[in-house]
Amino acid sequence: MRLNDAQQEAVDYISGPCLVLAGAGSGKTRVITTKIVSLIHDHYIRPSSICALTFTNKAAAEMRDRVKAQLGNDIAQEITISTFHSLGLNILKEEYIHLGLNKNFTLFDQYDSLKLIKDIIREKYSQLLVDNSEKQLIEDIAADISNWKTNLQRPEDIEPKTIRAQIYEAYQAYIQACNSADFEDLIFKTTLLLRDNPEVQKKWNERFRYLLVDEYQDTNETQYQLLKFLTNKYKCFTVVGDDDQSIYAWRGARPENIKALSEDYPNLKVIKLEQNYRSTEHILNCANKLISNNEHIFNKTLYTKSNEGSKIQIMELRTESDEADRVVQLILAHQFRNRTEWKDYAVLYRSNSQSRPLEKAFREARIPCFISGGTSFFEQVEIKDMLSWCRVICNPYDDMALLRVINIPRRGIGHETINTLFNHAKAIGKSLYECAINPNVTKELIPKQKNALSDFVVLLTKLRTHILNKSDIELAENLPELIGYFAYIKANTESKIAVEIKTKNVKVLTSWITDLLNGKKGTKARNFIEAVDRLGLREMMDRKNDDQDNNAVQLMTLHASKGLEFPYVYLIGMEEGSLPHKNSLPSEENPDNDNVDEERRLAYVGITRARKQLTITLSRETLGRNGVPSAIAPSRFLKELPVEDIEYYPLGASLESSREQYMSDFDEALKQLEAIL
């Protein structure tokens, strides 16, 4: 299928900064991949000079596969197609010397960061615990550190120097001493490096002559500054985004970056992609009318050459339990009539808690369903253990990783030994590993402690020898046996089934490392350290089980649904307090709180996930703490939808009409079954 005029214009324009405002379902990924091909074939830009950035590994993989299909694997390999964080890691790995790091620095994950903050509080600022929950305090301080980094603030930039700012300073100093960086440092430190070092900035300006950014509306302040510094010399880039789908303000995303772009680049070329290839006319009319209530820097209106389709059905139910039952009935009847697959259906909601009655109703009806957001593979204890071993093999100065594995499998290294190492490490400013091999430290240990610690150091040294001897594949394949981890699982797991699951998980992890070492699936071969880096990033970014290929009804939050599409969508919980969420509305405690525009964008995202049919449901009452029902108001967003595009079923009418339809479908099913028999 050929590009439409607006898409072709977006592909052809390369002479300066370009903003492509791509509405939902307007083919933005196709535009980006076609433009990459055009830059190489039509404008003779070297593949290695092109960098395309997005936000998830899945999106980057999809883009890479599309480019590979058009250019072939060899050329596609030369192009940098990655997430912002992967690019940051690559730059830091190349420029580590400017940051006071060793080449083989490692990454702190969220577990490491929270534990470090807890240790700093307990050691120096225990007075904070008097009036605060420790868990909540740690999470709040972690959020503060994240916000400071998102806004490019170093510890020395923060005034006044509050206790939390001092904790941030101690946190950064400790990470540096461990020859490590945390997840946010990958962009934070990279951006500061480019800002403060003209020579490094010039080098990377020459490296990447053309940049493309997908989902630009999701960029935060640091990512925007990184883009500016990377393109400072030639200012040749294309960013593709949709301010109407900016739904991540809670993690720093700034739709205002679209406005900043127009201010910082007066010659900015703005191209609008308004033709929608996904949804029917009724669905788009509702989406357009709803989002028109938000203020816009650049106005756009989606249109389609598709048919009208069916009107949007809006149904009132009495309770959320009735709502879940109704959705199940509707899907069951529709699937039977149309012989569709279960994966054609998605049920979307504002908050994870809304999935509970839905899951119950689907299980009772024996309809397969998949709830996005299960426990991540990388959150399994055995995977975190193995990755920590990998980290400490790559970088023995990584105290967090070393502490996790120093006694896994158990080798008799107790708290007294660890405390001795800790005290010396603080006193002389060295890592735990350096203290463990320092005879002036180990002489304080009794023979039993010294022998146990010595065994660990010897084992770690043998493992690191594999890297020095370039026998990385042998190390990856045999690591669990070399450290005795399979025996450890068997000795410390009661259930035989659990032993099998844990063992299988470890084998899957080692096979992934081996694949990265061998360069399978069209990727370049890496060494052991690079492979561990890649998996560390994957651990941090892929927090969800990706089970989208299962033939099951998809249950997910509106945030998780962004970028996806389904033939039949059920958007539930369209009530005040749910959508818009109560935390986004003014209250007595926070009268200035008003994030209704973002909540409207969430509703817009939900509506535009539907291709053929959209059903919206809401409940009219909820049970209070005392068990007494109280009324709920319909969402204000329902009043913003065009009446000519909807069919509204008030509480009584929707129950009766839906029951009649359900019974009619049931009778039809019986007749067909009798005919077959």
N, C-alpha and C positions, 0 to 999 in steps of 0.2 A: 504494500500500500504506500503510495507516494505521500510525501509530507504536504500539509496544507500550507497556505501562503505565509502565515505567521510563524509556523515551525521552520519553514525554509529560511525566512529572514533571520531567525535566531541562529540557525546553523551558519549562514553566510557571513554574519557580521563578526569580524575578528580584530578590527583596528583600534579598539579601545575598551573601556569598561562597559559591560553589558549586563543588564538586569532582565531576566526573563520571568515575568509574572505568570506562573503556570497554574491555572485553576485545577481543581480536582478532576482526575480522569482525562487530562488534556494531552497526555503523551509526553511528559517531560523527560522521562528516562530515555525514550527513543531519541529525543532531541539531543540530549547530552552525548549518547553513544554515537549518533550520526555525526555530531560536530567533531568528536575526537577523530573519527575516520576522515572527515573532510579536512581537518587541520593537517593530517599526514599526506593524504592523496592530492588534495587540491592546493594546499598552501605550503607544502614541502617542509613542514616543521618536524624536526626529529622527534621520534616517539619518546626518547628519554627526556625531552624538554617539556613534556606535557604532564601535568599533575591534575588528577580528578579526585575530589574529596567528598565524602559523605559521612554519615553518623553511625552506621551499624555495619558489622562484618557481613551481614546478609545482603545489605544493599550494595556494598562494595563488590561482593562475589557475583551478584547478578549483573552489575555493570561490566565487570571483567569478562564474564561469560559472553555477554552480548558483543563486546568489542572483539573478543577472541574469534567469535563466529564470523566476523566480517574481515578481520585482518590476519587471522592465523595466530597460532600460539607464540611463535618467535617474536613477532612485532609487539603483540599484546604484553609480553613479558617485560619489554623495555619501558612501557608506560607506567607511571606511578598512579595506581588506582587504590585508594586506601581510605581508612577513617582518619579523622583529624589526629586521633591519639596514636595511630600507627605511624603517621608521618612524623609526629613529634618524637616518637621513640627513635625512628631512623635518624633524624637530625641530631638528637642528643648522643646517639651511639657514634656518630661521626665527629661531633664537636665536643665530646666529653672533656677534653683537656681544658677547655675554656670554663668549665663548670667546677673544676676541682674534683672530678670523679675519676675513678679508674675505668678502663674500657668495659670491663665485665660487671658494671653496676646492675643491680637487680631492682625489682619493683615491689613495693609494699602494697598488699591488697587491703580491702576494707577491714578485714579482721586484724591485720597488723597495725593499721592506723588507729583503730579504736583501742586496741590493747596498749599502744604507746601512749595515747592521751591519758588512759586510766593510770598507767604507771607514773606519768609526770604529775598528775593530780595527787596521787597518794604520797608521792615522795616530797613534793614541794608546796602543794596548795590544798592540803587536806581540810583547811578551814572552809573551803567551798562546799564540803559534803555535809556541813551542819544543817543547812536549810534546804538541801537539794537531794533529789534521788540521784544516785551515782549514774545509773544507766542513762537517765534523761540528760543529766549534765554532760556526760561524755558525748552523747549524740548532738547536743546543742553546740558544744565547742567544735566538734567535727564539722558541723554545718557552717559555723563562723569561719573556720579555716578555709573551707571550700569557697565560701562567698568572697573572702579576701583574695584568694587566688584567681577566681573568676574575674575580679575587678583589677587584676594586675597589681595587687598590693603586697609588697614584701613585709616582713615583720618590722623593719625599720621605717616603713612608710606610714605606720599606724600611730595616730595620736588621738587622744592621750594613751599612754602605755598602760592599758588596763591589765588585770590579771590574765584575762583571756588572750590578750595580745602577747603577754609574756609566755604563756603556754604555747602559743603559735611559734614563738622564737625558739623555745626549747625543742619543740617538735621538729622544726626544720633542721636545727643543729644536730639532733640525734640521727635523723635520716641521712644527713650528709656524712656523719661519722661512720654510718653503716655502709657507705658506698651504695646508696639506694636513692630511689625517687618514688613518690606515690603516683597514683593514677593521674591526678590533676596536674602534677609537675610536668607531665609530658607536653602539655600545651603551655602551661604557665612559664616554665623555665625556658622553653624554646622561644616563646614570644619575647621574654626579657632579653635573651641572648641576641636575637635579631635586632631588637630595639637599641641595645647598648653597645653592640659591637659592629661598627660599619663594615669592616672587612668581611665578617661572617655573613652579614646581610647581603653584601654585594655578591658573594659567592653563590648564595642560594637564589638571588635574583637572576643570575646567569644560568643556574642549573635548570630552573623552571621558567621557560619563556611564555608559557600559557597555562593558566589555572582555570579549572571549572569546579564549582561547588554546588552540590545537590542539597535540597532541603535548607536553603539559605536562611529561611525564617527561624530555624532552630539554633542559629549561632548565638553564642553569648558574647560578652564584651571581649574576652581574651581571644576567642576564635576570630572575631572581626579584626582585632588588631594584628593577629598573626597573618591573616589574609593581606592586610595593608602592607606589612613589612615584606612579605614574600613577593609582592607585585610592585614594590615601590619604584623600581627603575622603569619598567616598560608599561605598567598599568594595563596589561592585556589579560583580561579575565572575563568569564561568564559565570554569573551566579543565577541559580534557578530556584525559585521558591514561591510560596503563596502565603501572604500575611493572614489570610482567612483560616489557615490551618496551623497557626502558631499556638500550640497548646502546652508548651513546656516552660512557662514562666517560673514555675516552682523549682526548676533546676537551672535557672539562669538565662534561658532563651529570651532574646529580645527582638520582637517584631519591629522595634524602633530602629534596628540595624538597616532596615530598608530605607527609612528616612535618612539615616546617617550616610548611607551610600550616595543618595542624591545630593547631599550637602557637601560631602568630601570629594565628589567627582562631578563637577558641573557639566561635563560633556557626556554624562552617563546616558547610554542608549537603553530605552525601556521598550520591551516588546511583550505584548500580552498574548497568552495562549488561552483563548476563551471557548474554543470548540471542545465539547466533552464527548468522549467516545465510550463512556461507561454507562450512564444512567438514562432513564426515560425522561420524557418532557415533564411529566407531573412531578417527579422527584427533583429535577433541576429547578423548576419553578419555586418549589418550597425552599430549597437551599438558597436560591438567590434572594427571595423575599426576606428570609430570616436574617441572612448576613448583611443585608442592606441597612440594618439597624445599627451596625458598628461604623465608626468613623474610618475612612480610608485615605491613605496618601495617594494611591492610584486606584481609581474605580475600575472594576471589570464585571462583566455579566456573562455567566456561562450559558451556552446554548448547545443544542444537539440536533442532529438530523435523524435521530432515532424516532420511533413512534411515541405516541402519548403514553402508552402503558396503562396500568391500572392506577386509580387514585390511591393516595396514601390513606390507610385506615388508622383511625385513632380510637382506641377502646378504653373505656373506664371500667375498672374492676374495684371490688370493695376493699380487698387487702392484697398485700404483696404475694401471699400464698395463692389467692385466686388468680392473680396476675400470672404467676408461674404456671399454674394449671392451664390457663387459657392459651399461653404460648405453646405449651406442649400439645394441646388439642389441635391448635391451628397447624402446627408443623406436621403432626401425625396425619391429619386429613389431607394437607396439601401434598405431602410426599406420596401418599397412597394414590391420589388422583393423577399426579403428574409423573410418577415413577422416577423421581429425582433421586440424587444421592444425598446422604445425610450431610456431607461436607458442603453442600450448596447453601446451607442455612447458617446464619450467625445471630447470636443474641448478644446485644451490646448493653452496657450499663456504666454508670458513673463511678461506682465504688466496688471494690472486691467483695464487700460484705453482701452485696445484692445477689451474688451467685449462689448463696446457700439454699434458699427455697427452690431456685431453678434446678440445681443439681439433684435435689431430692425428687422433684417432679419428673425429671428426665430418667432417673434411675428407676423410679416406680413404673414408668411407662416403658421401660426397657429400650429406650432410645439411646444409642451411643453418643456420648458427648465428651468434649475435651475442654478443660478449663485452662486457659493460658496462665502461666505464672506458677507452675509447680516448682518443686525443689530442684534447683539447678544441679546438673551433673558435677559441676565444679564445687558445689557446696557439700558434697559427700565427704565424710571425715577421711576416708582412705585416699581420696583424690587430693585433698589439701595436704595430707601427710606426704604423699609422693611428690607433689609439686614443691613442697618445702625442701625435700631432699634434693630435688633437681636444682633449686635456687642456691642451696648452700654448697653444692658441688661447683656451680658456676661462680659463686661469690662467697667464700667462707666468712667474709666480714659482715654478712647479712645476719645481724643478731636475731631478728625476729624468726627467720627461717631456722637458724641454728637452735634456738630455744625450743622450737616445736619438735625437732627431730633428735635432739641430743640423747633422749631416752626412749626413742621409738625406732625399732623395737627396744624393749627394756634391757638396759645393760648396767643397772646399779648406780647410775649417776643421780644422786639425790639433791634435795634442796640445799644442804650445807655446801656441797661442791659448787652448785650454781651461784649461791650467795657469795662465796669466796671469789669466784670469777667476776661477778657483778661489781663487788666493792673495789676490786683492783681496776676494772675497766673504767669505772667512774673516776677513780683517783688519778690514773695516768692518761686518761683520754684515749684508750685503745678499745678495740673490739673484743668480744668474748673469746673469739678464736685466737687472737694474738696473745691473750692472757693464758689460754689453755696450752699453748706451746712455749710459754715463758717459764723457765725453771725457777725463777725467783718467786713466781706465783704458786706453782704446783708444789713447791717444797713445803707449803703450809698444810697440804692435804695428808691424811693418813694413807698408808700403803694401799688399802683397799680402794679408796677414792681415787688415788693417783693411777692405779692400774685400770680402773674402769674408764677414766678420762683418756688415758693413753690409748686404750683399745679403740675408742671413738675417733681419736685423731689419726691413728694408723689407718682405720677403715676409710675415713674421709680422704686421706692422702692417696690411698690406692684408687679410690673412685676418680679423683681428680687426675690421676696419671693417665686414665683412658683418654681424657681430653688432650693432654699434652702429646700423647702418642697417636692422636687422630683416629682412635678406635671408637668413634662416637656411636656408631650403630650397635656395636657389641655392648657398650655401656647401656644404651636405651633398652635393648632387648633383655638384658640380664639384671638390670638394676634391682627389681623386687627380690630376686634370689640372692644377689650380692649383699643386700642389707638384711636378709632374712624376713622380708615383710609378709610373704605368704604364710610362713609358720606363725608369725605374730598374729595375723588375722585368725588363723585356726585356733590358736590358744586363747584368744580374747573375744571370741564370738560364740554365743550359745547355740544359735540356730544353724543347722546345716545349710538351709536355704540361704540364710544371710551370708554365710561363708562363701557360698558359690557366687552370690551377687557381688560381694565386695571384691572377690578375686577376679571376676569378669570385668568389673569397672577398672581395676588396676591394669589389666591386660589391654583394655580399650585405650587407656591413656598412653601406655607404652607403644601401642601400635600407631597412635597419632603422632607421637614424637618420631618414630621410625619413618612414617610417611613424609614428615617434614624434612628429615635428614636425606631421604631418597629423592625428594622433589616430585612426589606423585601428584596426580590430578592437575598436571599442567603448571605446577608451581616450581620455582627454582629450588635446587637443593640447598640446605642450610647446615650449619654445624650445630653441635649440641646446645651451645649457649644461645644462638639465634632461635633455635626451635623452642627453647624454654621461654624466651622473651615472647614469642608468638602465642604460646599457650597461656602465658600470664595475661596478655591483653585479652585473649578470648575469654578467660575466666572472668575478667572484670566487666567485659562488655556484654557477654551473652549470659544473662542471668535467668533466662527462661528456657524451658524445654521446648525445642522446636519440633512439634509433632503435627505440623499442619497437613501432612500427607495422609493422615488417618481419615477413614471415611466416618466422620463423626461431626455432630453439630458443634460449632465453635462457640464457646462462651468466653467473652473477654471484655475488659474495660474499654472505654472509648479511647483512652490514651494508647492502649495496646493495638487498637484496630487501625491506627493511622498507617496509610500506605497499602492497606489490604482492600479487597473488594469481594463481594459475595452476591450471587443472584437474588437471594431472599434475606432480608435483614429485619430483625425484631429489636426495636429500641425501647427498652423498658425503663420504668421509674421516671417518667416525665412529670415530676411534681416539684413544687417549690420546696427547697431544702435538699432535694436529690440532684436536680438539674434545672436551674443553677443550684450548686451545692451550698449548704448553709454556711460553710467556712469561707465562701466567696462573697457573702452578703454582709451589709452593715449590721452590727449588733450593739447592745448596751456596752459591752466590754470594749468593742472596737468599732465606733461609729464611722470611722473613715474607711473601713474595709469595703472595697467595691471592685470586684473582679468579674462583673457580669459579662463584660465583653469577651473575656477568655472562655467563660462558660458557654456563651453563645457560639464561639468558635468550636467548642467541643461538640455541641449539638449539630453544628454544620458538618463536622467531620463524620459524625454518626450517620446523618442523612445521606451524605455523598458516598458512603460505603456500598449502598444498594444499587444493583444494576437493573433488576426487573421489578422488584416489589418491596415496599417498605411498610411495616406495621409498627405503630407507636402505641405503647400501653402505659397506663398509669393507675395507681390505686388511690382511693379516696379517703381511706382511714388507716390509722395505725394504732397499735396498743401502747398506751403509756406505761410508765413504771408500775403504776398501781393496777394495771390490767384493764383499765377503762379505755374504750376506743375514743380516739380524737380525730377530727376531720383534717384532711390534707388538701391544700389548694392545688389545682392543676398548674403546671409550669407556665410562667409568663411567656415562654417562647411559643407555646401553642397558639396564643392570640396573634402572633406575628406571622403565622402561616396563611397563605391565600386560601380562602374558603372554597374557591372553585376547583382546587386541586386535592381536596381532602373529603373523606367520608367519616363523619364523627358519630360514634356510638356512645351516647351517655350511659350511665350506670345500668339502668334497667334494660334499655334497648340492646346494648351490646351482649348482655348475658343471654337474652332470649334468641336473638338472631344467630349468635354463634352456636348455641346449643342445637338449634334447628339444622344448621349447616352440618354440624358434626354428626348428628343422628342420620341425616341424609347420606353423608359419605359412608357412615357405618353400614346403612342398609344396602348401599351400592356395593360395598365390599362383600357383604354376605351373598348377594345375588351372583357376583362374579365367582365367588368360591363355590357356590352350588353348581354353577355352569361347568366349572373345571372338574368337580367331582362326578 
